[in-house]
Amino acid sequence: MREDGKIDYLEMPGGDLPQTKAFYAAAFGWRFTDYGPTYAAYDEGLDGGFDGDEATSKPLPVLFASDLEAMLARVTEAGGEILRPIFSFPGGRRFHFRDPAGNELAVWSEG
């Protein structure tokens, strides 16, 4: 069950995506769902995905919110720096922010 403010998904850099997928499949038996040529999702304990886009350089923890606009307001009021305002993606909507320590995170919501 998804809960507000809990880590729900982990995006990681995919690099050479076919090679990365082959490694995790061989080493750990992971299976993937491809979303285009540069993204492959996994469901292996914690849902996540590998992003083959060259701009992706470090892991991105993704938290859940049932009310995305309310969570955006809470993050802003708490001092988070909004890096990407709310946008749509396959599966829902999300925004990205930086915490006071400099970490980038995202918050997503269905639909």
C-alpha positions as CSV (number, residue, x, y, z in Angstrom):
1,M,0.0,0.0,0.0
2,R,1.4,3.4,-1.0
3,E,1.7,6.0,1.8
4,D,2.3,9.7,1.6
5,G,5.9,10.7,2.1
6,K,7.3,7.2,1.9
7,I,10.0,6.1,-0.6
8,D,8.0,4.3,-3.4
9,Y,10.4,4.0,-6.3
10,L,14.1,4.3,-7.1
11,E,15.4,5.5,-10.5
12,M,19.0,4.8,-11.3
13,P,21.3,5.6,-14.2
14,G,21.0,2.9,-16.9
15,G,24.2,3.6,-18.9
16,D,24.3,1.1,-21.7
17,L,20.7,-0.1,-21.0
18,P,20.9,-3.5,-22.7
19,Q,24.1,-4.3,-20.9
20,T,22.7,-3.1,-17.5
21,K,19.5,-5.2,-18.0
22,A,21.6,-8.2,-19.0
23,F,23.7,-7.9,-15.9
24,Y,20.8,-7.7,-13.4
25,A,19.0,-10.5,-15.2
26,A,22.0,-12.8,-15.1
27,A,23.2,-11.9,-11.6
28,F,19.8,-11.6,-9.8
29,G,17.1,-12.9,-12.1
30,W,15.5,-9.5,-12.5
31,R,12.9,-9.0,-15.2
32,F,12.1,-5.6,-16.9
33,T,9.3,-3.7,-18.5
34,D,10.6,-1.4,-21.2
35,Y,9.1,2.1,-21.6
36,G,10.8,3.2,-24.8
37,P,14.4,2.7,-25.8
38,T,15.9,4.5,-22.8
39,Y,13.9,3.3,-19.8
40,A,13.4,-0.1,-18.2
41,A,11.4,-0.6,-15.0
42,Y,11.8,-3.4,-12.4
43,D,9.7,-4.7,-9.6
44,E,12.2,-6.5,-7.4
45,G,11.4,-5.7,-3.8
46,L,11.4,-2.0,-4.3
47,D,9.9,-0.8,-7.6
48,G,12.3,1.2,-9.7
49,G,13.8,1.7,-13.1
50,F,17.0,2.3,-15.1
51,D,17.1,5.5,-17.1
52,G,19.5,5.3,-20.1
53,D,19.3,9.0,-20.7
54,E,22.8,10.4,-20.6
55,A,21.6,13.3,-18.4
56,T,20.8,10.9,-15.5
57,S,23.9,10.7,-13.4
58,K,22.9,9.5,-9.9
59,P,20.0,7.6,-8.2
60,L,16.7,9.4,-7.7
61,P,14.6,8.4,-4.8
62,V,10.9,8.9,-5.6
63,L,8.3,9.4,-2.8
64,F,4.6,9.1,-3.1
65,A,1.8,11.6,-2.5
66,S,-1.9,11.1,-2.8
67,D,-2.3,14.9,-3.3
68,L,0.7,16.1,-5.3
69,E,-0.2,19.8,-5.1
70,A,-0.5,19.7,-1.3
71,M,2.9,17.8,-1.0
72,L,4.5,20.4,-3.3
73,A,3.3,23.1,-0.9
74,R,4.6,21.2,2.1
75,V,8.0,20.7,0.5
76,T,8.3,24.4,-0.4
77,E,7.2,25.5,3.0
78,A,9.7,23.2,4.6
79,G,12.5,24.9,2.6
80,G,12.9,22.5,-0.3
81,E,14.1,23.9,-3.6
82,I,11.8,23.0,-6.5
83,L,14.0,21.8,-9.4
84,R,11.2,20.7,-11.8
85,P,7.6,21.8,-11.2
86,I,4.8,19.3,-11.6
87,F,4.9,17.5,-14.9
88,S,3.2,14.4,-16.4
89,F,5.0,11.2,-17.3
90,P,3.8,7.7,-18.2
91,G,2.0,6.5,-15.1
92,G,1.3,9.8,-13.4
93,R,2.6,13.2,-12.5
94,R,5.6,14.3,-10.4
95,F,7.9,17.1,-9.3
96,H,11.6,17.2,-8.4
97,F,13.2,19.0,-5.5
98,R,16.5,19.5,-3.6
99,D,16.6,19.0,0.1
100,P,18.8,21.2,2.4
101,A,21.7,18.7,2.1
102,G,21.7,19.0,-1.7
103,N,20.0,15.7,-2.5
104,E,17.6,15.5,-5.5
105,L,14.4,13.6,-4.9
106,A,11.0,13.4,-6.6
107,V,7.4,13.1,-5.5
108,W,4.9,11.3,-7.7
109,S,1.1,10.8,-7.7
110,E,-1.1,8.6,-9.9
111,G,-3.1,10.3,-12.7
